[in-house]
């Protein structure tokens, strides 16, 4: 994990997003389940980002030269990360909206 933090700026960004999101939800509501859910969704995105980083390192190790096949693998794993992050944000926003309405 330390190596990934040294080379991947996205992990720092994800860490800041998790802390900010959990803090923001904690300020907005006193619903502990939502605070915990926000934290767990953030950690899920972080884990997927680590897996993405591992795939990128593996691809670079297997084939140091640029190849379209390797690019597709990297793009696919990056897309998975974006999808998971989008779902996490959507779920959190929907739950916050439900609490704010009621």
C-alpha positions in Angstrom: 0.0 0.0 0.0 2.9 2.4 0.8 4.3 1.9 -2.7 0.9 2.6 -4.2 0.6 5.8 -2.2 4.0 6.9 -3.5 3.1 6.5 -7.1 -0.7 6.9 -7.4 -2.2 10.3 -6.8 -5.7 8.8 -7.0 -5.2 7.0 -3.7 -4.5 10.4 -1.9 -7.5 11.8 -3.6 -9.7 8.8 -2.5 -8.4 9.2 1.0 -9.4 12.9 1.1 -12.8 12.1 -0.4 -13.5 9.4 2.2 -12.6 11.7 5.1 -14.5 14.6 3.6 -17.6 12.5 2.8 -17.7 10.9 6.2 -17.2 14.2 8.0 -19.9 15.9 5.8 -22.4 13.2 6.4 -21.7 13.2 10.1 -22.3 17.0 10.2 -25.5 16.7 8.1 -27.2 13.9 10.0 -27.0 12.1 13.2 -27.9 8.8 11.5 -24.9 6.5 12.4 -25.9 3.9 9.8 -25.4 6.5 7.1 -22.0 7.6 8.4 -20.9 3.9 8.5 -22.3 3.2 5.1 -20.5 6.2 3.6 -17.3 5.1 5.2 -17.7 1.5 3.9 -18.6 2.7 0.4 -15.6 4.9 0.4 -13.3 2.1 1.5 -14.8 -0.1 -1.2 -13.9 2.5 -3.8 -10.4 2.7 -2.3 -10.0 -1.1 -2.5 -11.1 -1.1 -6.1 -8.6 1.6 -6.8 -5.8 -0.5 -5.3 -6.9 -3.4 -7.4 -6.8 -1.1 -10.5 -3.3 0.0 -9.5 -2.2 -3.7 -9.1 -3.5 -4.5 -12.6 -1.6 -1.5 -14.0 1.6 -2.6 -12.4 1.1 -6.2 -13.6 0.4 -5.0 -17.2 3.5 -2.9 -17.1 5.6 -5.8 -15.9 4.2 -8.3 -18.4 4.5 -5.9 -21.4 6.7 -2.8 -20.9 6.1 -1.6 -24.4 2.8 0.1 -25.3 0.3 -2.3 -26.9 -3.4 -1.7 -27.6 -4.3 -4.9 -25.7 -2.7 -3.7 -22.6 -4.3 -0.3 -23.0 -7.7 -2.0 -23.1 -7.0 -3.9 -19.9 -6.0 -0.7 -18.1 -9.0 1.2 -19.5 -11.3 -1.6 -18.4 -10.0 -1.6 -14.8 -10.1 2.2 -14.7 -13.7 2.1 -15.9 -14.6 -0.4 -13.2 -13.2 2.0 -10.6 -15.3 4.9 -12.0 -18.4 2.7 -12.0 -17.9 1.7 -8.3 -17.2 5.3 -7.3 -20.4 6.5 -9.2 -22.5 3.9 -7.5 -21.1 4.9 -4.0 -21.8 8.5 -4.6 -25.3 7.8 -5.9 -26.2 5.6 -3.0 -25.0 8.2 -0.5 -26.7 11.1 -2.2 -30.0 9.2 -2.4 -29.9 8.2 1.3 -29.0 11.8 2.3 -31.9 13.1 0.2 -34.3 10.6 1.8 -33.2 11.8 5.3 -33.5 15.5 4.4 -37.0 15.0 3.0 -38.4 13.1 6.0 
